[in-house]
Amino acid sequence: ASRGCPYSCIFCSSNSMWGYQRRKPVANVMKEIQYLKQQRGVDNFGFSDDCLPLNKDWFADLLGELDKAKVSWSCFSRLDVLHAKMIKRIRQAGCSTIYHGIESGSARMRVVLNKKLDPHIDNSYILSFVKKEIDAGLNPICSFMSGIPTETRKDMLETCKLAYALKELGATVQLWIMT
C-alpha cells in the first residue's frame, strides 16, 4: 500500500532508497484486495509497508474500507505512531498481527540506531502498549537485534529482559543479528 519511510534508522535501506513514504490511493489498494479475494480466494493479507499507519488520515480511510472488505490482515508499525484508541479500531478492521521493530531494550542503543522515538517510549511504555494490543486480541510480534555498534553486555541484558517480559505477556519475540 506504500513504500518508503521518513525515518533514517542506521540498519535500514528504506529511507536511503525512497526518502519518504509514498502511498497508493486507498481505492487502488482495495481494488487489489477485492481482486485477490474474489478471483483467488485470498482472505488474509499482509501489508509489508515499513509503517502502514504513518499517515493518520490515509490510514483511517484504509481502515474504513478494510471494515467493509471483511478480510484478515497484518502490518508493520512503529509504536510511536499508534495510540491506545487505534488498537481497538485496528482490530475491528480485521488486523490480526502487528509487527514492531523495537530493536533493543536499551534506550541508548535505540538512539545509536537513530530510531528517533518520542522520549516517552521507554521499556515500561512498550510493555504497557503491547499488553493493550494483546488484550484487544492482536498478536504483536516484537523484533530485536544484537550486534549493534557499541553495544555492551548491559545493553544486551536490557534487550533480553524486555524481550522475555514481552514473551511472558504473550507477544511473539524475534531476535536478529544486526547486519
N, C-alpha and C positions, 0 to 999 in steps of 0.2 A: 504494500500500500504506500510505502515511502522508501526513500533511500537517503543515506547520509545522516550526519549528526553534527550539531553545532559545538559539541564538546570536543576537547582535544586530549583525551587520555593517552598517555605515552605508549601504551601497548596496542592501540587500535589504529587501523588504517582508514577507517571510515571518514574521519574529518579531513585527512590529507587528500583523500580521493575526491570527496564531494564538497566539503567545506560547510555545508549547511544541510538542513533536511528539506527535501523536495517531496511533496505528497501528490498522489493521484487524486483526481476528483472522487469523492465518495461514491457517486453514481457509477463510475467506471469500476471501482473495487467491487461493488455489489453486482454488477453485470458479470464479472469474472466468477464470483462466488455462486451466483444463480446458475451460470452455465455448468460449472463443475457439479453442482448439486443435482441439476435436472438431467444433464447428459451423461454424467459419470457416476452418479450416486454418492458423491462425496458429501459428508455432513460434519466433518471435523477438519478445521483449518488451523494452520499455524502461521501467524504473522511473524516473519523473521526481521522485521524492521528494528533498527537499533533502539528506538524508543517510541513505540506506537502512540502513546497518549501525550506526546510532547506539545502539540498544538491543541489546546483545550477545546476551541470551537469546532475544529475539524473532527476531533475525536468524539465530541458529543453528537455530531451528525452521524458519524460512523456507528456509534452505539445504538442510535435510534433505528438505523437500517438493519443492524445485526439483530435487534429485537424482533423485527418482522421476519427475518430470514430463518429464524429458529434453527441455528447451527451452533455447534460447539467450536470453540476456538481457544488459541493460546497466543501469548505475546511476550515481548521483552519490554521492561520499563525500568527506568531509574526510580529509586524510592522518592527522590525529592520532587518529582513531577506529579506524584499521586497524593491524594489526601483521603482521610477516612471515609468521607461521603462517597468517593468514587468507587471504593471497594465493592459495596453492595450493588452499585449501578453496573459495574463491570461484570459481576457475577450474574446479575439479572439478564444481561445482554448475551449470556452464553459462554463467557470466559470460564475455562476450567483450570488453566495453568498459567502462571505468570512467572517469568524468569527475571531475576535480579542479579546483576553483576555487582556484588558487594565488594569483591576483590580482596579485602583484608579486614581483619578485626582490629587492626592498628590504625588509629586516626592519622598518625604520622605517615604511614605507608599510603593511605588514601590521598594525602597531599603530594607525596612523591609521585604517585601515579597521575596526578593532575586531574583527579575526578571532579573537582570544583563543586563538591556537595555543599548544600546550605549548612551553616555551622551547627544547626540543631540536630543534624543527622548523626547521632552518635550510636554506640552499640545498644544502649538501652532503648533508644528510639527504634532502631532496626528490629530488635526483639519484639517490641510492642506492636509495631506495624505489621510484621509478619504474622503475629498471633491474631491480629484482626482479620487478616486475609484468610487464615486457616478457619477461624470461627465463621467466616462468611461462606465457607465451602470451596475456597480456592486452593489449588495445590501450588504453593510457592516453591520455586527452585532457586536456591541461593548459591551463587558461584564465587569461589575464592581462588586466589593464586598464591604460589610460593615461589621464591627465587627472584623477588623484586630487588632491584639495585638498592643497596644499603640496608636491606632487611636484616634485623638482628634476631637472635633467639627469642628475645622478649616479644618482638613483633609477631614472630611465627606462633608463639604460645597464645598471644591475644587472638590470632586468627583461629587457632584450634579451639579455643574456649568459646568464641562466638559461633563457630560452625557447629560445635557439639550442642550448644544451647538451642540453636535453631532446629537441629535434628531432633532434639528432645521435644520441641514444640510440635513436631510433625512435618516440618519442611523437608524437602529433598535438598541435599547438600552435594555440591561438586567441588573438587579440588583439582586445580590445574597447575602446571609449572609454567611460569611466565616465559614466553619466547619473543 
